[in-house]
Amino acid sequence: MTRGPQVGQTVGVLALQGAFAAHQLAFESLGQKTLQVRNEEDLASVDALVFPGGESTAMSHLLRTSEMFEPINSRLSEGMPAFGTCAGMIMLSTSVIDGRQDQRSFGVIDIDVRRNAYGRQVDSFEMDIDVDGLQSPFHASFIRAPQVVRCGSGVSVLANLAESPILVKQDSVMVAAFHPELGVDNRIHAMFLEML
């Protein structure tokens, strides 16, 4: 199914806030070279960028105060592949329905999302989901997960929870409402490597 690690390419993991270390471990378990991205020099050294789970308003604020929003936006506009999970999904979406007024997103995947739609931290849950392209269910963790409330015509839905998309992709961008980096199953990360 997978081509394996992309030799000569480096997957960056945005390391300002959130579960970046778990993503790095997932990619490295596949043999993929990674780099934590905290500044423009780091960004210039990567071929793709992962936006981890965490807190989307805090992440948006840190991107502004670290002066990383515009450099990342420029790379995304040039077509740099990106993978966002939970808060990362919010950061990459076109619109955040219930976002704060000062919250910015990159708008590189044509979806509208609602933050924390599946409840607060105490409402977190795990379940097996069916994912297009995977032979067996994937065990997914949902922690204050966002909900996709609109998908554009160019967006492919790879997994649903009830009627709501929870794993989608468009061009070189893939986002998940859940946390595929938690646990030992790295098949979602391998799917992203296929897009590089």
Secondary structure, DSSP 8 states (H G I E B T S, - for coil): ----S-TT--EEEE-SSSSHHHHHHHHHHTT--EEEE-SHHHHHT-SEEEE-SS-HHHHHHHHHHTT-HHHHHHHHHTT--EEEETHHHHHHEEEETT--TT------EEEEEETTTT--GGG-EEEEE--TT-SS-EEEEESS--EEEEE-TT-EEEEEETTEEEEEEETTEEEESS-TTSSS--HHHHHHHHT-
